Amino acid sequence: MKETSRAYDEVIASCRDLFRRKMNDYGAAWRILRLPSLTDQIYIKAQRIRSLQQTGQRKVDEGEQSEFIGIINYAVMALIQLAKGVAEQPDLEAAEALQLYDAEVARTKSLMEAKNHDYGEAWRDMRVSSLTDLILQKLLRVKQIEANRGKTEVSEGVDANYQDIINYAVFALIHMGEGAQNSKQ
């Protein structure tokens, strides 16, 4: 599990660096996005990954890796929005946004470590395509919870689903980075 923790941190460092650079370029414009908008943005990226996996063809010069990074960063933004609420105008400086990013990632990694312990790193035997499908399933769950105005009877809330989405996307990127045999579709 130490290898997983190290690989997780490497993936997140890359995602965080892109988030930081985009904060420098665009500021916190994302703070105006409502949760359904973030959910839809993540959904579009996951659908594109699935399409690339199924067809093997692309017309835009971005592959699965950049889309998984986008999924992670948008899901972190969604967790921040859940915690802070949606703003009417960008209201975060880069340093504060990065602190919030780090806090949400720390909570999410802690969840991953607990589940990874209990599941015995079963994700290592999964295919990237299966991780993509699980991300899409989580997104459909979030959309249903949003349609239910956040009310659930027995299910976890949207925050747990966003955390799972982040963790599945990190696992996919670890597989892709390691070139693992089980990451082949």
C-alpha positions as CSV (number, residue, x, y, z in Angstrom):
1,M,0.0,0.0,0.0
2,K,3.0,2.3,0.4
3,E,3.5,2.1,-3.4
4,T,-0.1,3.1,-3.9
5,S,0.2,6.0,-1.6
6,R,3.3,7.2,-3.4
7,A,1.7,6.8,-6.8
8,Y,-1.4,8.5,-5.6
9,D,0.6,11.5,-4.4
10,E,2.4,11.7,-7.8
11,V,-0.9,11.8,-9.7
12,I,-2.4,14.4,-7.4
13,A,0.8,16.5,-7.7
14,S,0.4,16.6,-11.5
15,C,-3.4,17.5,-11.2
16,R,-2.7,20.1,-8.5
17,D,0.0,21.7,-10.7
18,L,-2.5,22.0,-13.6
19,F,-5.1,23.4,-11.2
20,R,-2.6,26.0,-9.9
21,R,-1.6,27.1,-13.4
22,K,-5.3,27.4,-14.5
23,M,-5.9,29.5,-11.3
24,N,-3.1,31.8,-12.5
25,D,-4.7,32.0,-16.0
26,Y,-8.4,32.2,-15.1
27,G,-8.6,33.0,-11.4
28,A,-11.4,31.3,-9.5
29,A,-14.0,31.7,-12.3
30,W,-15.1,28.2,-11.5
31,R,-16.5,29.4,-8.2
32,I,-19.7,30.5,-10.0
33,L,-20.5,26.9,-11.2
34,R,-23.4,25.2,-9.5
35,L,-23.0,21.5,-8.6
36,P,-25.0,20.2,-11.5
37,S,-22.8,22.2,-13.9
38,L,-19.7,20.6,-12.4
39,T,-21.4,17.2,-12.5
40,D,-22.1,17.7,-16.2
41,Q,-18.6,18.8,-16.9
42,I,-17.2,15.6,-15.3
43,Y,-19.8,13.5,-17.1
44,I,-18.7,15.0,-20.5
45,K,-15.1,14.1,-19.8
46,A,-16.0,10.5,-18.6
47,Q,-18.2,10.0,-21.7
48,R,-15.3,11.1,-23.9
49,I,-13.0,8.7,-22.2
50,R,-15.5,5.9,-22.8
51,S,-15.9,6.8,-26.4
52,L,-12.1,6.8,-26.9
53,Q,-11.9,3.4,-25.2
54,Q,-14.7,1.9,-27.4
55,T,-13.7,3.4,-30.7
56,G,-10.0,3.9,-30.4
57,Q,-10.5,7.0,-32.5
58,R,-10.1,10.7,-31.6
59,K,-10.3,13.9,-33.6
60,V,-9.2,16.2,-30.8
61,D,-5.5,16.0,-29.8
62,E,-6.2,15.2,-26.1
63,G,-6.3,11.6,-24.8
64,E,-7.7,9.8,-21.8
65,Q,-5.0,11.0,-19.4
66,S,-5.9,14.7,-19.7
67,E,-9.6,13.8,-19.4
68,F,-8.9,11.9,-16.1
69,I,-6.9,14.8,-14.8
70,G,-9.9,17.1,-15.6
71,I,-12.2,14.7,-13.9
72,I,-10.1,14.9,-10.7
73,N,-9.8,18.6,-10.7
74,Y,-13.5,19.2,-11.4
75,A,-14.5,16.8,-8.7
76,V,-12.2,18.6,-6.2
77,M,-13.9,21.8,-7.3
78,A,-17.3,20.2,-6.6
79,L,-16.2,19.2,-3.1
80,I,-15.0,22.8,-2.5
81,Q,-18.3,24.1,-3.7
82,L,-20.1,21.7,-1.4
83,A,-18.1,23.0,1.5
84,K,-18.1,26.7,0.7
85,G,-21.3,27.1,-1.4
86,V,-21.5,28.7,-4.8
87,A,-20.2,32.2,-5.2
88,E,-21.8,34.9,-7.5
89,Q,-18.3,36.1,-8.4
90,P,-14.8,34.6,-8.2
91,D,-13.9,35.0,-4.5
92,L,-10.7,33.0,-4.0
93,E,-7.1,33.9,-4.4
94,A,-4.9,31.1,-5.7
95,A,-3.3,30.4,-2.3
96,E,-6.6,29.9,-0.6
97,A,-7.9,27.8,-3.5
98,L,-4.8,25.6,-3.2
99,Q,-5.3,25.2,0.5
100,L,-8.9,24.1,-0.1
101,Y,-7.8,21.8,-2.8
102,D,-5.2,20.2,-0.5
103,A,-7.7,19.7,2.3
104,E,-10.3,18.0,0.0
105,V,-7.6,15.8,-1.5
106,A,-6.4,14.8,2.0
107,R,-9.9,13.8,3.0
108,T,-10.3,11.9,-0.2
109,K,-6.9,10.1,0.0
110,S,-7.8,9.1,3.6
111,L,-11.0,7.5,2.3
112,M,-9.0,5.7,-0.4
113,E,-6.6,4.4,2.2
114,A,-9.4,3.0,4.4
115,K,-11.2,1.4,1.5
116,N,-7.9,0.2,0.0
117,H,-7.1,-1.6,3.2
118,D,-10.5,-3.2,3.4
119,Y,-10.6,-4.2,-0.3
120,G,-7.0,-5.3,-0.4
121,E,-6.1,-3.1,-3.4
122,A,-8.6,-4.9,-5.6
123,W,-8.4,-1.9,-8.0
124,R,-5.0,-3.1,-9.2
125,D,-6.7,-6.0,-10.9
126,M,-9.3,-3.8,-12.6
127,R,-9.1,-2.5,-16.2
128,V,-9.1,1.3,-16.9
129,S,-12.3,0.8,-18.9
130,S,-14.0,-0.6,-15.7
131,L,-12.8,2.3,-13.7
132,T,-14.3,4.6,-16.4
133,D,-17.6,2.8,-16.1
134,L,-17.6,3.1,-12.3
135,I,-17.0,6.9,-12.7
136,L,-20.0,7.1,-15.1
137,Q,-22.1,5.1,-12.7
138,K,-21.2,7.5,-9.8
139,L,-22.0,10.4,-12.0
140,L,-25.5,9.0,-12.8
141,R,-26.0,8.5,-9.1
142,V,-25.0,12.1,-8.4
143,K,-27.4,13.3,-11.1
144,Q,-30.2,11.4,-9.5
145,I,-29.4,12.8,-6.1
146,E,-29.4,16.3,-7.6
147,A,-32.7,15.6,-9.3
148,N,-34.0,14.5,-5.8
149,R,-32.8,17.9,-4.5
150,G,-30.1,16.2,-2.4
151,K,-32.4,13.9,-0.5
152,T,-31.5,10.3,-0.2
153,E,-33.1,7.5,1.8
154,V,-30.3,5.1,2.4
155,S,-27.4,6.2,0.2
156,E,-24.3,8.3,0.7
157,G,-24.4,11.9,-0.4
158,V,-22.9,13.5,-3.4
159,D,-19.6,14.3,-1.5
160,A,-18.8,10.5,-1.1
161,N,-19.6,10.0,-4.8
162,Y,-17.2,12.8,-5.9
163,Q,-14.5,11.3,-3.6
164,D,-15.0,7.9,-5.2
165,I,-14.8,9.6,-8.7
166,I,-11.5,11.2,-7.7
167,N,-10.1,7.9,-6.4
168,Y,-11.2,5.9,-9.5
169,A,-9.7,8.5,-11.8
170,V,-6.4,8.4,-9.8
171,F,-6.4,4.6,-10.0
172,A,-6.9,4.9,-13.8
173,L,-4.0,7.3,-14.1
174,I,-1.8,5.1,-11.9
175,H,-2.5,2.2,-14.2
176,M,-1.8,4.2,-17.3
177,G,1.4,5.6,-15.8
178,E,2.7,2.2,-14.8
179,G,1.7,0.7,-18.1
180,A,0.3,-2.2,-16.2
181,Q,-0.8,-5.2,-18.1
182,N,-4.3,-5.0,-16.5
183,S,-4.8,-1.5,-17.8
184,K,-5.3,-2.7,-21.3
185,Q,-8.8,-2.6,-22.6
